[in-house]
Amino acid sequence: MQLAKLIFLNALSTMKAELSLLEFKMGKKSPEYLYLRKSIMDFVYKGLKKTFKTLEENKIIIRCPKKCSLRKGYSDCKCNGSGYINVE
């Protein structure tokens, strides 16, 4: 079980659900939706980065050898795009 992968995929799922609700309510092109979308995405990604740095400092996870980027979203890698894998 990859800890960073689980945290990352759960955060992405939650973020996507929130954005879908906002898009339904406000419309995809509305200025309010675009502002909230950027704010929510920044908040989620900054929180994930902080969480992963803490786990890395505590030697629970390490950087993915494929150099995956957190902000690029899901990828077909052991880390699934989180950028981190468990320490083995």
C-alpha positions as CSV (number, residue, x, y, z in Angstrom):
1,M,0.0,0.0,0.0
2,Q,1.5,3.3,-1.1
3,L,0.6,6.0,1.5
4,A,1.3,9.0,-0.6
5,K,-0.7,7.5,-3.5
6,L,-3.8,7.0,-1.2
7,I,-3.6,10.5,0.2
8,F,-3.1,12.0,-3.2
9,L,-5.9,10.1,-4.9
10,N,-8.3,10.9,-2.1
11,A,-7.5,14.6,-2.2
12,L,-8.0,14.6,-6.0
13,S,-11.3,12.8,-5.7
14,T,-12.6,15.3,-3.1
15,M,-11.3,18.3,-5.1
16,K,-12.9,17.1,-8.3
17,A,-16.3,16.5,-6.5
18,E,-16.2,20.1,-5.0
19,L,-15.3,21.6,-8.4
20,S,-18.1,19.6,-10.1
21,L,-20.6,21.0,-7.7
22,L,-19.4,24.5,-8.2
23,E,-19.4,24.1,-11.9
24,F,-23.0,22.9,-11.8
25,K,-24.1,25.8,-9.7
26,M,-22.1,28.6,-11.3
27,G,-21.2,27.5,-14.8
28,K,-17.8,26.5,-16.1
29,K,-17.0,29.9,-17.7
30,S,-18.2,32.2,-14.9
31,P,-15.6,34.4,-13.2
32,E,-16.7,33.2,-9.8
33,Y,-16.2,29.6,-10.7
34,L,-12.8,30.3,-12.3
35,Y,-11.6,32.2,-9.2
36,L,-12.9,29.5,-6.8
37,R,-11.4,26.7,-9.0
38,K,-7.9,28.3,-8.8
39,S,-8.2,28.9,-5.1
40,I,-9.4,25.4,-4.3
41,M,-6.7,23.8,-6.5
42,D,-3.9,25.9,-4.9
43,F,-5.2,25.1,-1.4
44,V,-5.3,21.3,-2.1
45,Y,-2.0,21.1,-3.8
46,K,-0.2,23.3,-1.2
47,G,-1.7,21.1,1.6
48,L,-0.6,17.9,-0.2
49,K,2.9,19.3,-0.6
50,K,3.1,20.2,3.0
51,T,1.9,16.8,4.1
52,F,4.3,15.0,1.8
53,K,7.2,17.1,3.0
54,T,6.4,16.2,6.6
55,L,6.1,12.5,5.8
56,E,9.4,12.8,3.9
57,E,11.2,14.5,6.8
58,N,10.0,11.7,9.1
59,K,11.4,9.1,6.6
60,I,8.0,7.5,5.8
61,I,8.0,8.4,2.1
62,I,10.7,9.3,-0.4
63,R,10.6,11.1,-3.8
64,C,9.5,9.1,-6.7
65,P,12.5,8.0,-8.9
66,K,10.5,9.0,-12.0
67,K,10.3,12.6,-10.8
68,C,6.5,12.8,-11.1
69,S,5.0,16.2,-10.4
70,L,2.2,16.7,-7.9
71,R,0.5,19.4,-9.9
72,K,0.4,17.4,-13.2
73,G,-2.3,15.1,-11.7
74,Y,-2.7,11.4,-12.1
75,S,0.0,9.4,-13.9
76,D,0.7,5.7,-14.6
77,C,3.5,5.3,-12.1
78,K,3.9,3.6,-8.7
79,C,3.2,6.9,-7.0
80,N,0.2,7.6,-9.3
81,G,1.4,11.2,-9.8
82,S,1.9,12.1,-6.1
83,G,5.6,12.3,-6.6
84,Y,6.3,10.1,-3.5
85,I,6.6,6.4,-2.7
86,N,7.0,4.5,0.6
87,V,10.4,4.0,2.1
88,E,11.3,0.4,1.7
